[in-house]
């Protein structure tokens, strides 16, 4: 799936790399029938140096699914990317990393059992050998 969750990735003029997207978290302890009502919506922007090392995670909790405004979420992400200066939207090469946001692990996290690197939370996309950028949803 070309560009699924990868609309906002690229490089800055000084070589830094970035990856931004919208995601969600289901709070623990919520009964299955109420999960969608309590789903927490986030916008995340990961920053990396020119060698692919994670340097910063910026995030915004936009509210629960019934309250979060999709247009405001996209606007936040676009504003944060604009603050980076001139950017080129292109493929990037980064290393696995993780950040904790509101007690939840976010990032490109190694899953040794499945020999994959997964976009967390929720294993939104996963990368497998030969590590050529192809991913699975």
DSSP file (Angstrom, degrees, kcal/mol; ACC not computed):
  #  RESIDUE AA STRUCTURE BP1 BP2  ACC     N-H-->O    O-->H-N    N-H-->O    O-->H-N    TCO  KAPPA ALPHA  PHI   PSI    X-CA   Y-CA   Z-CA
    1    1 A X    >         0   0    0      0, 0.0     3,-1.6     0, 0.0     2,-0.1   0.000 360.0 360.0 360.0 100.2    0.0    0.0    0.0
    2    2 A X  T 3   -     0   0    0      1,-0.3     3,-0.1     3,-0.0     4,-0.0  -0.361 360.0  -4.4 -58.9 127.8    1.9    3.0   -1.3
    3    3 A X  T >  S+     0   0    0      1,-0.2     3,-1.1     3,-0.1     2,-0.7   0.573  81.1 156.4  66.9  13.5    1.9    5.9    1.3
    4    4 A X  T <  S-     0   0    0     -3,-1.6    -1,-0.2     1,-0.3     0, 0.0  -0.634  85.8 -12.4 -71.4 113.8   -0.4    4.2    3.8
    5    5 A X  T 3  S+     0   0    0     -2,-0.7    -1,-0.3    -3,-0.1     3,-0.1   0.532 124.5  90.5  70.5   9.5    0.6    6.0    7.0
    6    6 A X    <   +     0   0    0     -3,-1.1     3,-0.4     1,-0.1    -2,-0.2  -0.040  40.3 112.8-126.8  34.1    3.6    7.5    5.3
    7    7 A X  S    S+     0   0    0     -4,-0.3     2,-0.6     1,-0.2    -1,-0.1   0.834  78.5  50.7 -70.8 -32.1    2.4   10.8    3.8
    8    8 A X  E    S+A   20   0A   0     12,-0.7    12,-3.1    -3,-0.1     2,-0.4  -0.601  79.7 111.7-114.8  70.2    4.6   12.9    6.1
    9    9 A X  E     +A   19   0A   0     -2,-0.6    81,-1.0    -3,-0.4     2,-0.3  -0.998  34.2  97.0-138.0 147.0    8.1   11.6    5.9
   10   10 A X  E     -AB  18  89A   0      8,-2.0     8,-2.3    -2,-0.4     2,-0.3  -0.961  56.6 -69.6 173.3-157.3   11.2   13.2    4.5
   11   11 A X  E     -AB  17  88A   0     77,-2.4    77,-2.8    -2,-0.3     6,-0.2  -0.934  28.1-131.0-133.3 151.5   14.4   15.2    5.1
   12   12 A X  E >   - B   0  87A   0      4,-2.7     3,-1.9    -2,-0.3    75,-0.2  -0.498  38.7-100.5 -91.9 168.8   15.3   18.8    6.0
   13   13 A X  T 3  S+     0   0    0     73,-1.5    74,-0.1     1,-0.3    -1,-0.1   0.806 123.7  54.0 -60.1 -29.2   17.8   20.9    4.1
   14   14 A X  T 3  S-     0   0    0      2,-0.0    -1,-0.3     1,-0.0    36,-0.1   0.332 124.3-100.9 -91.1   9.4   20.4   20.1    6.8
   15   15 A X  S <  S+     0   0    0     -3,-1.9    -2,-0.1     1,-0.3    -1,-0.0   0.302  74.9 139.3  96.2  -9.8   19.9   16.3    6.5
   16   16 A X        -     0   0    0     -5,-0.1    -4,-2.7    34,-0.1    -1,-0.3  -0.299  42.2-140.7 -63.6 156.9   17.7   15.7    9.5
   17   17 A X  E     -AC  11  48A   0     31,-2.0    31,-2.6    -6,-0.2     2,-0.3  -0.846  17.3-170.6-119.6 156.0   14.9   13.2    8.8
   18   18 A X  E     -AC  10  47A   0     -8,-2.3    -8,-2.0    -2,-0.3     2,-0.3  -0.982  13.3-170.8-146.1 156.8   11.3   13.2   10.0
   19   19 A X  E     +AC   9  46A   0     27,-1.9    27,-3.1    -2,-0.3     2,-0.4  -0.918  13.7 177.8-148.7 119.2    8.2   11.0   10.1
   20   20 A X  E     +AC   8  45A   0    -12,-3.1   -12,-0.7    -2,-0.3     2,-0.3  -0.932  10.8 143.8-124.5 149.0    4.8   12.2   11.2
   21   21 A X  E     - C   0  44A   0     23,-2.1    23,-2.7    -2,-0.4     2,-0.4  -0.982  43.9-101.0-167.9 169.8    1.4   10.5   11.3
   22   22 A X  E     + C   0  43A   0     -2,-0.3     2,-0.3    21,-0.2    21,-0.2  -0.814  44.3 160.4-100.1 143.0   -1.8   10.1   13.2
   23   23 A X  E     - C   0  42A   0     19,-2.5    19,-2.7    -2,-0.4     2,-0.3  -0.865  22.7-137.7-148.8-176.7   -2.4    7.1   15.5
   24   24 A X  E     - C   0  41A   0     -2,-0.3     2,-0.4    17,-0.2    17,-0.2  -0.959   1.0-149.8-147.4 162.4   -4.5    6.0   18.4
   25   25 A X  E     - C   0  40A   0     15,-2.1    15,-3.1    -2,-0.3     2,-0.6  -1.000  12.3-142.6-136.0 133.6   -4.4    4.2   21.7
   26   26 A X        -     0   0    0     -2,-0.4    13,-0.1    13,-0.2    10,-0.1  -0.874  31.2-123.4 -91.9 122.7   -7.0    2.1   23.4
   27   27 A X    >   -     0   0    0     -2,-0.6     3,-1.1    11,-0.4    11,-0.1  -0.365  30.6-105.4 -65.8 143.9   -6.8    2.7   27.1
   28   28 A X  T 3  S+     0   0    0      1,-0.2    -1,-0.1    -2,-0.0     3,-0.1  -0.326  98.7  27.1 -67.5 150.3   -6.3   -0.4   29.3
   29   29 A X  T 3  S+     0   0    0      1,-0.3     2,-0.5    -2,-0.0    -1,-0.2   0.467  82.1 131.7  82.4   1.7   -9.2   -1.8   31.2
   30   30 A X    <   -     0   0    0     -3,-1.1    -1,-0.3     1,-0.1     5,-0.1  -0.749  64.3-110.3 -88.3 130.4  -11.9   -0.5   28.9
   31   31 A X    >>  -     0   0    0     -2,-0.5     3,-2.2     1,-0.1     4,-0.6  -0.248  27.7-113.6 -58.6 147.4  -14.5   -3.2   28.0
   32   32 A X  G >4 S+     0   0    0      1,-0.3     3,-1.1     2,-0.2     4,-0.4   0.840 115.1  56.9 -52.5 -39.8  -14.3   -4.3   24.4
   33   33 A X  G 34 S+     0   0    0      1,-0.2    -1,-0.3     2,-0.1     4,-0.1   0.669 111.6  43.4 -70.1 -14.1  -17.7   -2.9   23.6
   34   34 A X  G <> S+     0   0    0     -3,-2.2     4,-1.3     1,-0.1     3,-0.3   0.390  82.9 101.6-108.6   1.7  -16.6    0.6   24.8
   35   35 A X  H XX S+     0   0    0     -3,-1.1     4,-0.8    -4,-0.6     3,-0.7   0.911  80.5  49.7 -56.0 -48.6  -13.2    0.7   23.1
   36   36 A X  H >4 S+     0   0    0     -4,-0.4     3,-0.5     1,-0.3    29,-0.3   0.854 107.6  55.0 -62.9 -34.0  -14.1    2.9   20.2
   37   37 A X  H 34 S+     0   0    0     -3,-0.3    29,-0.4     1,-0.2    -1,-0.3   0.828 116.7  36.7 -66.2 -31.2  -15.8    5.4   22.5
   38   38 A X  H << S+     0   0    0     -4,-1.3   -11,-0.4    -3,-0.7    -1,-0.2   0.344  81.9 134.9-105.7   4.7  -12.6    5.8   24.6
   39   39 A X    <<  -     0   0    0     -4,-0.8    26,-2.0    -3,-0.5     2,-0.5  -0.342  50.4-136.9 -59.7 129.6  -10.0    5.5   21.8
   40   40 A X  E     -CD  25  64A   0    -15,-3.1   -15,-2.1    24,-0.2     2,-0.4  -0.790  12.7-147.1 -94.8 128.8   -7.4    8.3   22.3
   41   41 A X  E     +CD  24  63A   0     22,-3.0    21,-2.4    -2,-0.5    22,-0.7  -0.813  20.4 178.4-100.2 131.5   -6.2   10.1   19.1
   42   42 A X  E     -CD  23  61A   0    -19,-2.7   -19,-2.5    -2,-0.4     2,-0.4  -0.914  23.2-151.2-128.4 154.5   -2.7   11.3   18.8
   43   43 A X  E     -CD  22  60A   0     17,-2.0    17,-2.2    -2,-0.3     2,-0.4  -0.997  24.3-169.3-120.9 133.6   -0.5   13.1   16.2
   44   44 A X  E     -CD  21  59A   0    -23,-2.7   -23,-2.1    -2,-0.4     2,-0.4  -0.957  16.9-170.7-128.9 139.8    3.2   12.3   16.3
   45   45 A X  E     -CD  20  58A   0     13,-3.0    13,-2.9    -2,-0.4     2,-0.4  -0.959  11.8-163.1-129.3 114.6    6.2   13.7   14.7
   46   46 A X  E     -CD  19  57A   0    -27,-3.1   -27,-1.9    -2,-0.4     2,-0.4  -0.783   5.1-157.7 -95.0 138.8    9.5   11.8   15.1
   47   47 A X  E     -CD  18  56A   0      9,-2.9     8,-3.2    -2,-0.4     9,-1.5  -0.930  10.8-177.5-118.2 143.9   12.8   13.6   14.4
   48   48 A X  E     -CD  17  54A   0    -31,-2.6   -31,-2.0    -2,-0.4     6,-0.2  -0.939  25.3-115.8-135.7 153.8   16.0   11.9   13.5
   49   49 A X    >   -     0   0    0      4,-2.4     3,-1.7    -2,-0.3   -32,-0.2  -0.196  49.0 -87.1 -78.2-177.2   19.6   13.0   12.8
   50   50 A X  T 3  S+     0   0    0      1,-0.3    -1,-0.1   -36,-0.1   -34,-0.1   0.593 128.7  55.4 -71.5  -8.5   21.2   12.5    9.3
   51   51 A X  T 3  S-     0   0    0      2,-0.1    -1,-0.3   -34,-0.1   -35,-0.1   0.368 121.6-102.8-101.9   2.8   22.3    9.0   10.4
   52   52 A X  S <  S+     0   0    0     -3,-1.7    43,-2.6     1,-0.3     2,-0.4   0.568  72.0 144.4  89.9   9.6   18.8    7.8   11.3
   53   53 A X        -     0   0    0     41,-0.2    -4,-2.4     1,-0.1    -1,-0.3  -0.689  56.1-113.4 -82.7 131.6   19.2    8.1   15.1
   54   54 A X  E     +D   48   0A   0     -2,-0.4    -6,-0.3    -6,-0.2     3,-0.1  -0.412  40.9 168.8 -62.8 133.0   16.0    9.2   16.8
   55   55 A X  E     +     0   0A   0     -8,-3.2     2,-0.3     1,-0.4    -7,-0.2   0.642  57.3   1.4-119.1 -25.9   16.5   12.6   18.4
   56   56 A X  E     -D   47   0A   0     -9,-1.5    -9,-2.9     2,-0.0     2,-0.5  -0.979  47.3-149.1-164.2 147.5   13.0   13.8   19.5
   57   57 A X  E     -D   46   0A   0     -2,-0.3     2,-0.4   -11,-0.2   -11,-0.2  -0.989  16.0-171.5-120.3 121.1    9.4   12.8   19.6
   58   58 A X  E     +D   45   0A   0    -13,-2.9   -13,-3.0    -2,-0.5     2,-0.3  -0.906  15.9 171.0-106.2 139.7    6.8   15.6   19.4
   59   59 A X  E     -D   44   0A   0     -2,-0.4     2,-0.4   -15,-0.2   -15,-0.2  -0.979  24.9-158.9-146.9 159.6    3.2   14.7   20.0
   60   60 A X  E     -D   43   0A   0    -17,-2.2   -17,-2.0    -2,-0.3     2,-0.8  -0.967  16.2-143.4-140.1 124.0   -0.3   16.1   20.5
   61   61 A X  E     -D   42   0A   0     -2,-0.4   -19,-0.2   -19,-0.2     3,-0.1  -0.793  17.6-172.5 -83.2 114.0   -3.1   14.3   22.2
   62   62 A X  E     -     0   0A   0    -21,-2.4     7,-0.3    -2,-0.8     2,-0.2   0.477  42.2-101.9 -90.9  -3.7   -6.1   15.5   20.2
   63   63 A X  E     -D   41   0A   0    -22,-0.7   -22,-3.0     5,-0.1    -1,-0.3  -0.594  55.6 -37.2 113.2-177.0   -8.8   13.9   22.4
   64   64 A X  E >>  -D   40   0A   0    -24,-0.2     4,-3.1    -2,-0.2     3,-1.9  -0.370  69.1 -94.0 -80.1 166.8  -10.9   10.9   22.2
   65   65 A X  T 34 S+     0   0    0    -26,-2.0   -28,-0.1     1,-0.3   -27,-0.1   0.795 124.6  50.6 -55.0 -34.3  -12.3    9.7   18.9
   66   66 A X  T 34 S+     0   0    0    -29,-0.4    -1,-0.3   -27,-0.2   -29,-0.1   0.678 120.7  34.0 -77.8 -16.5  -15.6   11.5   19.3
   67   67 A X  T <4 S+     0   0    0     -3,-1.9    -2,-0.2     2,-0.0    -1,-0.1   0.742  90.1 103.1-107.9 -33.8  -13.9   14.8   20.2
   68   68 A X     <  -     0   0    0     -4,-3.1     2,-0.7     1,-0.1    -5,-0.1  -0.253  63.4-140.2 -60.0 137.3  -10.7   14.8   18.1
   69   69 A X     >  -     0   0    0     -7,-0.3     4,-2.2     1,-0.2     3,-0.2  -0.894   3.6-155.1-104.7 113.4  -10.9   17.0   15.0
   70   70 A X  H  > S+     0   0    0     -2,-0.7     4,-2.3     1,-0.2     5,-0.2   0.875  94.6  51.9 -55.4 -43.1   -9.2   15.4   12.0
   71   71 A X  H  > S+     0   0    0      1,-0.2     4,-2.4     2,-0.2    -1,-0.2   0.896 110.1  48.5 -63.9 -39.9   -8.5   18.8   10.3
   72   72 A X  H  > S+     0   0    0     -3,-0.2     4,-2.5     2,-0.2    -1,-0.2   0.860 109.3  54.0 -67.7 -34.7   -6.9   20.1   13.5
   73   73 A X  H  X S+     0   0    0     -4,-2.2     4,-2.0     2,-0.2    -2,-0.2   0.944 111.5  43.6 -64.0 -47.4   -4.8   17.0   13.7
   74   74 A X  H  X S+     0   0    0     -4,-2.3     4,-2.8     1,-0.2     5,-0.2   0.903 112.8  53.2 -63.7 -41.3   -3.5   17.4   10.2
   75   75 A X  H  X S+     0   0    0     -4,-2.4     4,-2.5     2,-0.2    -2,-0.2   0.905 107.5  51.3 -62.0 -41.4   -3.0   21.1   10.7
   76   76 A X  H  X S+     0   0    0     -4,-2.5     4,-2.4     2,-0.2    -1,-0.2   0.942 112.2  46.3 -59.8 -47.2   -0.9   20.5   13.9
   77   77 A X  H  X S+     0   0    0     -4,-2.0     4,-2.3     1,-0.2    -2,-0.2   0.928 112.9  48.4 -63.0 -45.8    1.3   18.0   12.0
   78   78 A X  H  X S+     0   0    0     -4,-2.8     4,-2.3     1,-0.2    -1,-0.2   0.885 111.0  51.6 -63.2 -38.0    1.8   20.3    9.0
   79   79 A X  H  X S+     0   0    0     -4,-2.5     4,-1.6    -5,-0.2    -1,-0.2   0.916 109.7  49.2 -63.7 -43.4    2.6   23.2   11.4
   80   80 A X  H  < S+     0   0    0     -4,-2.4     4,-0.4     1,-0.2    -2,-0.2   0.899 112.2  48.0 -64.4 -39.8    5.3   21.2   13.2
   81   81 A X  H >< S+     0   0    0     -4,-2.3     3,-1.5     1,-0.2     4,-0.3   0.896 107.1  56.6 -67.2 -39.0    6.8   20.1    9.9
   82   82 A X  H >< S+     0   0    0     -4,-2.3     3,-1.8     1,-0.3    -1,-0.2   0.860  98.1  62.2 -59.7 -35.0    6.8   23.7    8.7
   83   83 A X  T 3< S+     0   0    0     -4,-1.6    -1,-0.3     1,-0.3    -2,-0.2   0.689  90.9  68.8 -64.1 -17.9    8.8   24.7   11.8
   84   84 A X  T <  S-     0   0    0     -3,-1.5    -1,-0.3    -4,-0.4     2,-0.3   0.608 103.4-133.1 -76.1 -11.0   11.6   22.4   10.4
   85   85 A X    <   +     0   0    0     -3,-1.8    -1,-0.3    -4,-0.3     2,-0.3  -0.658  65.1   7.3  92.9-152.4   12.3   24.8    7.6
   86   86 A X  S    S-     0   0    0     -2,-0.3   -73,-1.5    -3,-0.1     2,-0.3  -0.488  76.4-179.6 -68.4 128.3   12.6   23.6    4.0
   87   87 A X  E     -B   12   0A   0     -2,-0.3     2,-0.5   -75,-0.2   -75,-0.2  -0.912  24.1-148.1-129.2 156.3   11.8   19.9    3.7
   88   88 A X  E     -B   11   0A   0    -77,-2.8   -77,-2.4    -2,-0.3     2,-0.7  -0.996  20.9-133.5-121.1 125.4   11.7   17.4    0.9
   89   89 A X  E     +B   10   0A   0     -2,-0.5   -79,-0.3   -79,-0.2     2,-0.3  -0.706  55.6 124.7 -80.2 117.6    9.1   14.6    1.2
   90   90 A X        -     0   0    0    -81,-1.0    -2,-0.0    -2,-0.7     2,-0.0  -0.949  64.8 -64.7-161.1 170.6   11.1   11.4    0.4
   91   91 A X        -     0   0    0     -2,-0.3     2,-0.3   -81,-0.0    42,-0.0  -0.352  50.7-159.9 -63.7 150.0   12.0    8.0    1.7
   92   92 A X        -     0   0    0     41,-0.1     2,-0.5   -75,-0.0   -81,-0.1  -0.884  14.3-141.3-128.7 162.2   14.0    8.0    4.9
   93   93 A X        +     0   0    0     -2,-0.3     2,-0.3     2,-0.0   -76,-0.0  -0.970  33.4 160.9-126.9 114.8   16.3    5.4    6.6
   94   94 A X        -     0   0    0     -2,-0.5     2,-0.2   -46,-0.0   -41,-0.2  -0.855  34.2-116.0-131.6 165.2   16.1    5.3   10.4
   95   95 A X        -     0   0    0    -43,-2.6    13,-0.2    -2,-0.3   -41,-0.1  -0.660  44.2 -86.0 -98.5 154.8   17.0    2.9   13.2
   96   96 A X        +     0   0    0     -2,-0.2     2,-0.3    11,-0.1   -42,-0.2  -0.248  59.9 156.0 -56.2 148.1   14.5    1.3   15.6
   97   97 A X  E     -E  108   0B   0     11,-2.3    11,-0.5   -44,-0.1     2,-0.3  -0.964  26.7-146.8-161.8 167.3   13.7    3.4   18.6
   98   98 A X  E     -E  107   0B   0     -2,-0.3     2,-0.3     9,-0.2     9,-0.2  -0.992   7.9-173.5-148.3 148.1   11.0    3.9   21.2
   99   99 A X  E     -E  106   0B   0      7,-2.8     7,-3.3    -2,-0.3     2,-0.6  -0.926  23.6-128.2-129.5 154.0    9.6    6.8   23.2
  100  100 A X  E     -E  105   0B   0     -2,-0.3     2,-0.5     5,-0.2     5,-0.2  -0.939  25.0-178.5-108.2 124.7    7.0    6.8   25.9
  101  101 A X  E >  S-E  104   0B   0      3,-2.9     3,-2.0    -2,-0.6    -2,-0.0  -0.983  74.1 -20.0-123.0 118.7    4.1    9.1   25.5
  102  102 A X  T 3  S-     0   0    0     -2,-0.5    -1,-0.1     1,-0.3     3,-0.1   0.860 129.0 -51.5  50.9  39.4    1.5    9.3   28.3
  103  103 A X  T 3  S+     0   0    0      1,-0.2     2,-0.4     0, 0.0    -1,-0.3   0.513 117.5 111.2  80.5   5.9    2.7    5.9   29.6
  104  104 A X  E <  S-E  101   0B   0     -3,-2.0    -3,-2.9    16,-0.0     2,-0.4  -0.912  70.4-117.6-116.5 139.6    2.5    4.2   26.1
  105  105 A X  E     +E  100   0B   0     -2,-0.4     2,-0.3    -5,-0.2    -5,-0.2  -0.629  36.0 177.6 -77.7 126.1    5.3    3.0   24.0
  106  106 A X  E     +E   99   0B   0     -7,-3.3    -7,-2.8    -2,-0.4    15,-0.3  -0.880  31.4  61.2-119.2 154.7    5.5    4.8   20.6
  107  107 A X  E    S-EF  98 120B   0     13,-2.1    13,-3.4    -2,-0.3     2,-0.9  -0.780  92.7 -46.4 133.2-170.9    8.1    4.3   17.9
  108  108 A X  E     -EF  97 119B   0    -11,-0.5   -11,-2.3    -2,-0.3     2,-0.4  -0.883  67.5-171.3-100.0  99.2    9.6    1.8   15.5
  109  109 A X  E     - F   0 118B   0      9,-2.8     9,-2.9    -2,-0.9     2,-0.2  -0.802  22.4-121.2-108.3 130.6   10.1   -1.1   17.9
  110  110 A X  E     - F   0 117B   0     -2,-0.4     2,-0.6     7,-0.2     7,-0.2  -0.461  18.2-162.3 -67.0 134.8   12.0   -4.3   17.3
  111  111 A X  E  >> - F   0 116B   0      5,-3.3     5,-2.0    -2,-0.2     4,-0.8  -0.894   6.2-175.1-118.2  96.1    9.9   -7.5   17.7
  112  112 A X  T  45S+     0   0    0     -2,-0.6     3,-0.5     1,-0.2    -1,-0.1   0.852  79.3  59.7 -62.7 -36.8   12.4  -10.3   18.1
  113  113 A X  T  45S+     0   0    0      1,-0.2    -1,-0.2    -3,-0.1    -2,-0.0   0.902 118.0  29.8 -60.2 -42.1    9.8  -13.0   18.1
  114  114 A X  T  45S-     0   0    0     -3,-0.3    -1,-0.2     2,-0.1    -2,-0.2   0.386 104.8-125.6 -98.5   2.6    8.5  -12.0   14.7
  115  115 A X  T  <5S+     0   0    0     -4,-0.8    14,-0.5    -3,-0.5     2,-0.3   0.936  71.6 118.0  51.1  51.3   11.8  -10.7   13.4
  116  116 A X  E   < -FG 111 128B   0     -5,-2.0    -5,-3.3    12,-0.1     2,-0.5  -0.868  66.4-129.4-137.6 166.8   10.2   -7.5   12.5
  117  117 A X  E     -FG 110 127B   0     10,-2.0    10,-2.9    -2,-0.3     2,-0.4  -0.997  34.1-162.6-119.5 123.2   10.2   -3.8   13.4
  118  118 A X  E     -FG 109 126B   0     -9,-2.9    -9,-2.8    -2,-0.5     2,-0.7  -0.846  22.0-124.2-114.6 142.4    6.7   -2.5   14.2
  119  119 A X  E   > -F  108   0B   0      6,-2.9     5,-1.7    -2,-0.4     6,-0.3  -0.747  51.5-117.7 -81.3 114.2    5.3    1.0   14.3
  120  120 A X  E   5S+F  107   0B   0    -13,-3.4   -13,-2.1    -2,-0.7     2,-0.2  -0.784  80.8  49.4-108.9 151.2    3.8    1.3   17.8
  121  121 A X  T > 5S+     0   0    0     -2,-0.3     3,-0.7   -15,-0.3   -97,-0.2   0.484 130.7   2.7 -80.0 166.0    1.4    1.7   19.3
  122  122 A X  T 3 5S-     0   0    0      1,-0.2    -2,-0.2    -2,-0.2    -3,-0.1   0.525 102.9 -97.0  77.1  10.7   -0.9   -0.9   17.6
  123  123 A X  T 3 5 +     0   0    0      1,-0.1    -1,-0.2    -5,-0.1    -3,-0.2   0.906  59.6 174.1  46.4  47.0    1.6   -2.4   15.2
  124  124 A X    < < +     0   0    0     -5,-1.7     2,-0.3    -3,-0.7    -4,-0.1   0.885  65.3   2.5 -55.0 -45.8    0.2   -0.1   12.6
  125  125 A X  S    S-     0   0    0     -6,-0.3    -6,-2.9  -120,-0.1     2,-0.4  -0.962  71.4-155.0-137.4 157.2    2.8   -1.2   10.0
  126  126 A X  E     -GH 118 136B   0     10,-2.4    10,-2.5    -2,-0.3     2,-0.4  -0.994   3.1-151.2-137.5 142.5    5.6   -3.7   10.2
  127  127 A X  E     -GH 117 135B   0    -10,-2.9   -10,-2.0    -2,-0.4     2,-0.3  -0.893  16.6-177.6-111.8 142.1    8.9   -4.1    8.4
  128  128 A X  E >   -G  116   0B   0      6,-0.6     3,-1.9    -2,-0.4     4,-0.4  -0.867  33.5 -40.8-131.4 165.1   10.7   -7.4    7.7
  129  129 A X  T 3  S+     0   0    0    -14,-0.5    -1,-0.1     1,-0.3     0, 0.0  -0.321 113.8  48.6 -54.3 143.0   13.9   -8.5    6.1
  130  130 A X  T 3  S-     0   0    0     -3,-0.0    -1,-0.3     0, 0.0    -3,-0.0  -0.872  89.3-142.5 -92.8  22.3   15.4   -7.7    3.6
  131  131 A X    <   +     0   0    0     -3,-1.9    -2,-0.2     3,-0.1     4,-0.1   0.909  50.2 142.7  57.5  46.5   14.8   -4.2    5.2
  132  132 A X  S    S-     0   0    0     -4,-0.4    -1,-0.1     2,-0.2     3,-0.1   0.261  77.3 -93.6-102.3  10.7   14.2   -2.5    1.8
  133  133 A X  S    S+     0   0    0      1,-0.4     2,-0.2    -5,-0.2   -41,-0.1   0.218  84.7 130.8  97.8 -15.0   11.5   -0.2    3.0
  134  134 A X        -     0   0    0     -6,-0.1    -6,-0.6     1,-0.0    -1,-0.4  -0.507  36.5-175.1 -70.4 140.5    8.6   -2.4    2.0
  135  135 A X  E     -H  127   0B   0     -2,-0.2     2,-0.3    -8,-0.2    -8,-0.2  -0.902  19.1-136.8-137.5 166.5    6.1   -2.7    4.9
  136  136 A X  E      H  126   0B   0    -10,-2.5   -10,-2.4    -2,-0.3    -2,-0.0  -0.917 360.0 360.0-124.9 147.2    2.9   -4.6    5.8
  137  137 A X              0   0    0     -2,-0.3    -1,-0.1   -12,-0.2   -12,-0.0   0.385 360.0 360.0-111.1 360.0   -0.2   -3.4    7.5
